[in-house]
Structure formats: structure tokens, C-alpha cells
């Protein structure tokens, strides 16, 4: 496999990772908006805070995928 083909496949996988991260963040936002009026019975914590973790996690995954997509090819890249 040439370096160019390996790089295109890597970029495609990272683009998919970026998309999944944004999708998780989008659904997390929808869950936050849906449950913003509800609270847990025991602790009385707003459920939007619980679902905000999926927004933050999805955004972090998307940032990682984007950063790896634009990073230069490492010098010791596999040459299969």
C-alpha cells in the first residue's frame, strides 16, 4: 500500500470520527433541551447537567478527529 493511499484511508477514518463526535454532541444538546426541566429525585440535580457530558465528550472527539486530520504525516508512517 502506498503512503498516499494509506493517508487517504486515514483521513477518511478521521472524518468519520469527526462526524460521530458531532453527532453525539448534537444528540446530547437535544437531550439537554428535552430534560432541562427535570431533576433527579434523590439529589435534585437538573438532568441537563447529566446529558451535558455527552455534549462535551462529543465535541472533544470531534476536535481530536479534526486535529489529527490536519496534522502532518509522521516521518515514520507505515510503508506497507
ZIZISUL-V567882 format. One record per helix or strand. SS is the DSSP state (H for helix, E for strand). FROM is the first residue (numbers start at 1). TO is the last residue. If there is no record, write none. Layout:
SS,FROM,TO  SS,FROM,TO
//
This chain:
H,3,34  E,39,39  E,46,46  H,47,70
//
